Amino acid sequence: MSENPTDAQSPDPALEPQEMPLVEHLLELRNRLLKVVLSVLLCFAVIYPFANELYLWLSQPLRDLLPEGQMMIATDITSPFFAPLKLALVVAVFAAIPFILYQVWSFIAPGLYKHEKKLAFPLLATSVLLFYLGAAFAYFVVFPLVFGFFTAIGPEGIVELPDISSYLNFVLKMFFAFGVAFEIPIATILMILSGVTTPSDLAAKRPYVVVGCFVIGMLLTPPDIISQTLLAVPMWILFELGILFGHLAQRRRTSDPLDSPDE
């Protein structure tokens, strides 16, 4: 009995080399990482000429509260160059986040189900927006109160001359702390949708969460009750919003039929 020529010519899919899809994914990941780096460098090239003006704007909440005649200083000979440079690089990353988000979405979207695509992109976009809101909350609300507190409690006769590098490190830490804290609703929704927990379980742990918010506020902010409370209270409110939206997303997910993966 002779073999069918078509069967001899068509290879068995199970015998196909498995390295190719992985290599293709790695190549795509490399290309997208290169695009991300280039986008950050492009933003940096545009922003760096205004680095000094950006630093003056960033330090405005503290400089407005310094006594007349006092100013910020540079205790390191390289600080006047590296502090604005570091700030320009951080701002460049912030500015490139929408493009970075697009690259992340383009990389993971082909492997998602249709119902996951409907949820994943809004979550990614909302997480970026919440991070921006957290940083804005720190600058416009927290900084004036915290710096007002610090400049008011100093011993009499002490001249306050804040170092520009120390100030930059402090505000970047605060931006990161409040930006991450504002991601709590996204983390809560993902935990609920992944089945790790349920809205009712999270609601039952509310007292522990409130205590945890104040502990995190104590660890991430300066040792004063104002900044700790200004971080802990929004974290608690965002946790409650995460439970609410997680409950709504869970109800919608159970009511909709599961989609099949895209071809």
C-alpha positions in Angstrom: 0.0 0.0 0.0 1.6 3.3 -1.1 1.8 6.4 1.0 -0.3 9.4 0.2 2.1 12.1 -1.2 0.2 14.8 0.5 0.7 13.1 3.9 4.4 12.8 3.2 4.7 16.4 2.3 2.8 17.9 5.3 4.9 17.8 8.5 3.3 16.8 11.7 2.6 19.9 13.8 3.8 18.1 16.9 7.2 17.7 15.3 7.6 21.4 14.4 10.4 23.1 16.3 9.1 24.9 19.4 12.0 27.4 19.6 10.7 29.6 16.8 7.6 31.1 18.6 9.8 31.9 21.6 12.5 33.4 19.4 9.9 35.5 17.7 8.5 36.7 21.0 11.9 37.6 22.2 12.7 39.5 19.0 9.4 41.4 19.3 10.1 42.1 23.0 13.6 43.4 22.1 12.2 45.7 19.4 9.5 47.1 21.7 12.1 47.7 24.4 14.3 49.6 21.9 11.3 51.7 21.0 10.6 52.4 24.6 14.2 53.5 25.2 14.2 55.6 22.1 11.0 57.3 23.2 12.5 58.1 26.6 15.7 59.5 25.0 13.6 61.6 22.6 11.6 63.0 25.4 14.7 63.6 27.4 16.3 65.5 24.5 13.3 67.8 24.3 13.0 68.3 28.1 16.6 68.7 29.1 17.0 72.3 27.8 14.3 73.3 30.3 15.7 71.2 33.2 16.6 74.2 35.3 13.2 75.8 34.8 11.6 72.4 35.8 13.7 72.3 38.9 12.6 75.8 39.9 9.0 74.8 39.4 9.5 71.6 41.4 11.1 73.4 44.3 8.5 76.2 44.3 6.4 74.7 47.2 9.5 74.8 49.5 11.0 78.0 48.3 7.8 79.9 48.9 7.9 78.9 52.6 11.6 79.8 53.2 12.1 82.9 55.2 13.0 86.0 53.2 16.7 86.0 52.2 17.1 82.3 52.5 17.5 80.0 49.5 18.4 76.5 48.5 22.1 75.5 48.2 24.2 72.8 46.5 26.6 71.1 49.0 28.2 69.0 46.2 30.1 70.6 43.4 28.3 68.4 40.8 24.8 68.9 42.2 23.9 72.0 40.0 24.4 69.7 37.0 23.2 66.3 38.1 20.1 67.4 40.0 18.4 69.0 36.9 19.7 66.2 34.7 18.1 63.6 37.0 14.9 65.5 37.1 14.8 65.8 33.3 15.3 62.0 32.9 12.5 61.3 35.4 10.1 63.7 33.6 11.1 62.1 30.3 10.0 58.7 31.6 6.7 60.2 32.9 6.1 61.9 29.5 6.8 58.7 27.6 4.5 56.5 29.7 1.5 56.7 27.2 3.8 55.4 24.5 5.3 52.8 26.9 1.7 51.7 27.7 1.0 51.3 24.0 4.0 49.1 23.5 3.1 46.9 26.5 -0.4 46.6 25.2 0.7 45.7 21.7 3.0 43.0 23.1 0.5 41.3 25.3 -2.8 41.8 23.3 -2.3 38.9 20.8 -2.3 36.4 23.7 -5.4 37.7 25.4 -9.0 36.5 25.1 -11.5 39.1 23.8 -13.1 39.6 27.2 -9.6 40.1 28.7 -8.8 42.7 26.0 -11.9 44.6 26.9 -10.6 44.7 30.5 -6.9 44.8 30.2 -6.5 48.1 28.3 -8.8 50.1 30.5 -6.9 48.8 33.5 -3.5 49.7 32.0 -4.7 53.2 31.0 -6.4 53.8 34.4 -3.3 52.7 36.3 -1.2 55.3 34.4 -3.8 58.0 35.1 -4.0 57.1 38.8 -0.2 57.3 39.1 -0.3 60.8 37.6 -3.1 61.8 40.0 -1.1 60.5 42.9 2.0 62.5 41.9 -0.2 65.6 41.4 -1.9 65.1 44.8 1.6 65.0 46.4 2.7 68.2 44.7 -0.4 70.4 45.1 -1.7 69.1 48.4 0.9 67.3 50.4 4.0 69.3 49.7 2.7 72.7 50.9 1.4 71.2 54.1 4.5 69.1 54.8 7.0 71.8 54.0 5.0 74.3 55.9 5.2 72.0 58.9 8.9 71.4 58.6 9.8 75.1 58.2 7.6 76.1 61.1 8.9 73.7 63.8 12.6 74.4 63.4 14.5 75.7 66.4 14.8 79.5 66.6 18.1 80.8 65.2 18.6 77.9 62.8 19.0 79.0 59.2 17.3 76.6 56.8 19.3 76.0 53.6 17.9 72.9 51.9 20.3 71.0 49.5 19.0 70.7 46.0 20.0 67.0 45.6 18.4 66.1 49.0 15.2 67.9 48.1 15.0 66.2 44.7 15.5 62.7 46.2 12.8 63.6 48.8 10.2 64.7 46.3 10.8 61.8 43.9 10.3 59.4 46.8 7.1 61.2 47.7 5.9 61.1 44.0 6.6 57.4 43.9 4.9 56.7 47.2 1.7 58.5 46.3 1.8 57.3 42.7 2.0 53.6 43.9 -0.6 54.2 46.6 -3.1 55.5 44.0 -2.7 52.1 42.2 -4.7 50.3 45.0 -8.0 50.2 43.1 -6.2 48.5 40.2 -4.5 45.9 42.5 -7.8 45.3 44.3 -9.7 44.7 41.0 -7.0 42.3 39.7 -7.0 40.3 42.9 -10.8 40.0 42.7 -10.9 39.0 39.0 -8.1 36.5 39.4 -10.0 34.7 42.2 -7.4 35.4 44.9 -10.0 37.0 47.0 -13.6 38.3 46.9 -15.2 41.7 47.7 -16.8 40.3 50.8 -13.5 39.0 52.1 -11.8 42.3 51.5 -14.6 44.2 53.2 -14.3 41.8 56.2 -10.6 42.7 56.5 -11.3 46.5 56.4 -10.0 47.2 60.0 -6.6 45.5 59.2 -6.4 47.4 55.9 -6.9 50.8 57.7 -4.1 50.0 60.1 -1.9 48.8 57.3 -2.6 52.1 55.4 -1.3 54.1 58.4 1.7 51.8 58.8 2.6 52.2 55.1 2.1 56.0 55.4 4.5 56.0 58.4 7.1 54.0 56.4 6.9 56.0 53.1 6.5 59.5 54.3 8.4 61.8 56.7 7.9 61.4 60.4 5.0 63.8 60.8 1.3 63.0 61.3 0.2 65.3 58.4 2.0 63.6 55.6 1.3 60.1 57.1 -2.5 60.9 57.3 -2.5 62.5 53.8 -1.2 59.2 52.4 -3.1 56.8 54.6 -6.6 58.3 54.1 -6.5 58.4 50.3 -5.2 54.8 50.4 -8.2 53.7 52.4 -10.6 55.6 50.2 -9.0 54.0 47.1 -9.2 50.6 48.7 -13.0 51.1 49.1 -13.3 52.2 45.5 -11.4 49.1 44.5 -13.8 46.9 46.3 -16.8 48.7 44.7 -15.4 48.5 41.1 -14.1 45.0 41.7 -17.6 43.9 42.7 -19.1 45.5 39.5 -16.4 43.9 37.3 -17.0 40.5 38.9 -20.7 40.7 38.3 -20.2 41.8 34.7 -17.7 39.0 34.1 -20.0 36.3 35.4 -22.9 37.5 33.4 -20.9 37.6 30.1 -20.0 34.3 28.3 -16.3 33.6 27.9 -14.8 34.4 24.5 -12.4 32.3 22.6 -8.9 33.4 21.9 -8.3 35.4 18.8 -7.1 33.5 15.8 
